[in-house]
Amino acid sequence: MHDDWSLRTRAVAAGRPQRAGEPLNVPIVPASTFAAGGERAYSREDGTPTWAALEEAIGALEGGHATAFASGLATLSAVLDVLPVGAVVAVPTFSYAGTRAVLDHAERAGRLRVERIAPTNTAAWVAATERVDLVWLESPTNPTLDLVDIPAITAAAAARPRRPRVVVDNTFATPLGRRPLSLGADVVVHSATKLIGGHSDLLLGLTVTADPALAGELRAARTRGGATPGALEAWLALRGLRTLPVRLAEAGRSAALLAERLAEHPAVRVVRYPGEGTMVAFELADAAAADRVCAGLTLIRHATSLGGVESCVERRAALAGDAHVPAGLVRFSVGLEDPADLWRDLAAALDRVG
Ligand SMILES: *Cc1c(COP(=O)(O)O)cnc(C)c1O
């Protein structure tokens, strides 16, 4: 890895074997145990060459030490595992429902105290840095695509005597869109299930931190918790990562175009689009109209999740954990199909409700 390589180059070149005669790609190594006396003994504790290649590549992109986990949510468990019982965690009122559910559960069980703050209320986040032990940020938020002022919050946290740890869920932005460690965050987490994997065929998560001691703690949490990635999943995630820069650029162009078109359609009340990235959310009059649009699409798939090469829509308020989301809001993950075909599909479904 060369320090002067751009992020685009790192996505392609980092985490590859370098010795003569080795394959260009680390193979899938399905191993639990290794012959005694070498650098690895047991994979849950010591990792595998396949996980290590993925971790090296993500670490090179985010600027820290990466650890791969079985899923995005397993990274949250690890981050919480290294906190003392009774710690106070600040989380967004509205963000990925799975994250909020884990924290609600920990609070009910009496393990943690939780403060909930509106994503865009920067003053409240800044004030909370005085009282809390951990700040969990997500930006843009899932599914309402609100932007959080990360530098303002990390600067406030750094200035407090209790120095709360700041964690950023970078799943939507990806390291190509934003590198939170360079903005003062202590830990970055990813659901590589989404854009990094990019093909809706795996579950995997990663933590990244520039602090070697904290990286060791998170790795120890993985060893204790046992939420290790599968061999095939790690290999596929790395394979997906190689094309992340071009997928992001292409799907991002389509998302910008479709956000504009959506805003002009009479059936659409509000378009939420942060100006970059592959996610768009649009609001229809009510739940029934949104359900009819989701059911009326033929090319765009009606399915949960996001970040794959195939475009997907979902009415998030239909999910138990997202009842606060506007009833008519459709989350739209823009993929790599021809944007002209995507718009024809959308326009036909929208014309039928509007
Ligand atoms: C999907 C998602 C997660 C959880 O990831 P899994 O891989 O499903 O466990 C976390 N954060 C965000 C923003 C997500 O979209």
The ligand as a MOL file (V3000), in Angstrom:
LIG
                    3D

  0  0  0     0  0            999 V3000
M  V30 BEGIN CTAB
M  V30 COUNTS 15 15 0 0 0
M  V30 BEGIN ATOM
M  V30 1 C -28.3520 -2.5540 7.3140 0
M  V30 2 C -27.7390 -1.5450 8.2060 0
M  V30 3 C -27.1090 -1.9370 9.4050 0
M  V30 4 C -27.1100 -3.3740 9.8870 0
M  V30 5 O -26.3450 -4.1960 9.0740 0
M  V30 6 P -26.5370 -5.8000 8.9610 0
M  V30 7 O -25.4240 -6.1710 8.0770 0
M  V30 8 O -27.9140 -6.0240 8.4110 0
M  V30 9 O -26.4250 -6.3350 10.3370 0
M  V30 10 C -26.5050 -0.9600 10.1700 0
M  V30 11 N -26.5300 0.3380 9.8010 0
M  V30 12 C -27.1360 0.7560 8.6790 0
M  V30 13 C -27.1250 2.2020 8.3270 0
M  V30 14 C -27.7580 -0.1710 7.8430 0
M  V30 15 O -28.3770 0.2520 6.7190 0
M  V30 END ATOM
M  V30 BEGIN BOND
M  V30 1 1 1 2
M  V30 2 1 2 3
M  V30 3 2 2 14
M  V30 4 1 3 4
M  V30 5 2 3 10
M  V30 6 1 4 5
M  V30 7 1 5 6
M  V30 8 2 6 7
M  V30 9 1 6 8
M  V30 10 1 6 9
M  V30 11 1 10 11
M  V30 12 2 11 12
M  V30 13 1 12 13
M  V30 14 1 12 14
M  V30 15 1 14 15
M  V30 END BOND
M  V30 END CTAB
M  END
